[in-house]
Amino acid sequence: MSVYKREVCRILNLRMFDEMKNTARYVTRLDKTWCPQSHAEFAVLRTECFTAGNIGNKAFKLAAVLENARPGDRILSFGGAWSNHLHALAFLCYQRGIDCVGVIREGESTDNQLQRSLMRYGMQLHFVSRDEYRRRDNANYRIALMHRLNCTIQIPEGGSTVPAVAGCAGLGTVIRNSGYRPDIVVLPVGTGATMAGVVNGTDSAVQVVGVPVIRDDKVHANIETWVGDRRQRWSLTRPASPGYGKVNTHLLQFMVEFHRVTGIILDPIYTAKVFTYCFSPEFTAGLSQRARVLLVHTGGLLGNFGFLRQFRALSRPDAEVFLDALQRFCSCHVPLDGEGAADGTKLASRGPV
Ligand SMILES: Cc1ncc(COP(=O)(O)O)c(C=O)c1O
């Protein structure tokens, strides 16, 4: 095993080398009925099941920065009220005994399930006004904040840095070692760091398609910078709908149905939007006959807790089954009804359901 691979295994806290050598169990092939209009074959890469804590792509994004952190360091980062990034950071810091502070934009929901989970992992929450939060990319502001909050390391919102892109190239190894040979890999795009890593880490025959979940003019240029001369290997689709952070009945119905048939729980902000788009004629019309399409499940399941009311409003029994499965899947982060605070003994990795 190469030094690089060993490093990635170590950093990601996998059940060590075995899982890196054979990641086949993390690919779930989908039935043709999801996309009857196409002869393409669809499969899902289950990164939500891959690492302890079910944190999906964030394990790869945060690998390098956490590898360099030492006890005594204190990490500062930024996020919205439902930030998957902060959640992954809190979880990984908890595992490693590293202090961390999450700067959270005020005004949306506070005291939600995700934030309670951050606190259970020992992250210090620092709420700032929307105006102040807008200054998060200002270097002077960040230095002052680091000073004020006694932090030694800072990570930008979303964790998208050059080392994060390098970490996400590890997803290419995971795909290669699964034995599944996709022609196309499709994944959600926020900042594009994960996608750039996948482009850099996969074989040259693989096309990588990103579905932006957010309208951001900088994303294309960012990816270009991160992937260098691998320009022919990737493309972005139109932004997913409905818009960022929004859901509609169609999307939630799809998620409930998808879980009922496959046992896979999607998230409403990233993965469900990508999956519905990929099964639509708009996407499949451009596919060659019998293309093998690998959809990357990037995690983010806690985001579902922000839409409990909307799921219940579907008034279908499978929605309750979905929510029950969600709660069990996330029970290492969000206590089941009647359970007390986390004591660390619940931090178990979930295998594919
Ligand atoms: C569940 C999920 N999917 C996809 C992404 C998008 O990642 P990126 O910002 O690297 O494009 C994120 C953010 O990290 C995420 O939380």
The ligand as an ORCA input file, in Angstrom:
! r2SCAN-3c Opt
* xyz 0 1
  C     -23.906     16.920      1.891
  C     -23.012     17.800      1.071
  N     -22.897     17.552     -0.252
  C     -22.150     18.317     -1.043
  C     -21.440     19.389     -0.539
  C     -20.702     20.273     -1.493
  O     -19.346     20.257     -1.312
  P     -18.432     21.357     -2.007
  O     -18.594     22.649     -1.263
  O     -17.069     20.786     -1.827
  O     -18.846     21.487     -3.417
  C     -21.488     19.663      0.833
  C     -20.664     20.703      1.441
  O     -19.553     20.372      1.864
  C     -22.309     18.861      1.650
  O     -22.435     19.098      2.972
*
